[in-house]
Amino acid sequence: MTYRRWFVVGAAFAVIGALVAAFAVFYGNFSPRGYVEDRYTRAAAQDIGRDAVAYTSSKSPSQVADEVTDTWTPADEYVDGSGVYLRYDDDSVVILPVAAGSLILLERLSTAYPRYHSTVGNHWGWGRGSTVRGGGPGSGK
């Protein structure tokens, strides 16, 4: 093969790669937030101020939680009669039962933890990872 043919083959692969990357960016789910936004029905009337963005599903909270956690493993999960509380590095997904299925609330962890602390208490670790202690120098003291 000549250099020109290698150049054409290389350019073709570059174009195909760029198309695949563009498709992934526009149609991919790169977070639990994106997963919920793509799969459930937006319910703006159920938002909690500017902090928690609401979605609904006709499925039960446990079914919705299974769908979300099968795709995005949470750092912590707490389940009780009031709902399912999923903690991720930066976000929370709170799934509450309603008469017609589930209310799904997406919220930054910085506002969700204080809001749900009375429910999740010490079940949710704080910060990245799954423990309350940071693991830095002097941890465990």
N, C-alpha and C positions, 0 to 999 in steps of 0.2 A: 504494500500500500504506500501511496505517496503521502507526503506531509499534508497535502490539501485534503485528501480523504479523511485523515485523522482529525483535521481541524473541523470538517463538516460533521463527523460523528460526535466529536466533543461538544460542538455547538448544539447539536440536536439533544444530547443528554442534558446539557445545561438548561435548555428551554423546557424540556419535560420536567426537570427538577424544580424549576421556577413555578411552573403551573401547579405541580403537586403541593408545593409550599404555600402558594396563594390560596389554593382550595382549603388546605388545613387551617390557615389563619382565619378565613372567612366562615368556614363551616365547622370548625373543630370546637371541642370543649376542653379547655385547658384548666378548669377549676370546677369545684363543686357548684359555685355560683353560676357558671356558664351552663353546666349540666341542667340545673333547675330551670334557668331562664329558657332553655331550648325545649324542655319537655313538659312543662306545666303551664296552666293558664294564668295569666297576669290578673291580679285582683287589686288594683290601685286603691279602691275604697277601703281595703283592709290594712293598708300600710300603717305602720306606727311612726307617725311624724316623718322625718327624713332619715330615720335610722334603719328601720326594718321594712324591706320591700316584700310584699305579699304575693303569693301564688296559690292556686287551688288545684286539687285533684279529686276525682271521684273515688279514688282508692283509699283504703284505710291508712292511718299513719304508719303502721308496721310494714305495709306493702311499699309505700313511698320510701321509707327508710331503707328497706332491702334494696330497692332500685338504686338509690343514691350511694349506699355503702358498698354495693357490688362493684360500682365504677370508681368511687373515690373513698378510700378507707379513712375514716376520721381518726384524729389523734385521741379523742375521747368520745364516749357515747354514754348517755344516761337515758334510761327509759323508766317511766312510771305511768300511773293512771292519767296524768295530765298531758302526756305526749312523749315525743322522742326528741332528744336534744343532742345534736351532733356538733362537736367542736373540731375545727380545722385550724391550720396555722394562723390564718388571718380572718377567717369567717366562721360564722355559725349557721347551721341550718336547723331550725326549730320546726317540728311537724306536730301540729295540734289537731285533735279530732274535732270535726264539725258535723252537723246533721247529714250533709251530703258527701262526706268524705274527709278531706284533710285541708287544713290551712298550713301553708309552708311559708315560713318567714326567713328571709336571708338578711343577715346583719353582720356588720363588722364585729369582731370579737371584743374590741374595746368598749362597745356599748352593750353588746349582748351579755357579757359576763356580769356586769352590775345588775342588769334587768332580771336575769334568771338565777342569780346567786342563791336566792332563797330556795330555789328548787334543786339546782344542781350541786349547791354547796361545795363540798370537797371532792365531788365526783369528777369534776372537770379540773384537770391540771391547768396551770396558767403558763402562758408563753408557748414557745415552740417545744414540741415533744409531748410526752405524756405524763410528766411529773411536775409537781409544784416547785421543787428545788431546781435551781438552774444548772447544777452540775459543774460549776466553775470552782476556782480555788476556794477551799474552805467549805465546800458543800457538805451537808450532813452534820454540821456542827449544831 
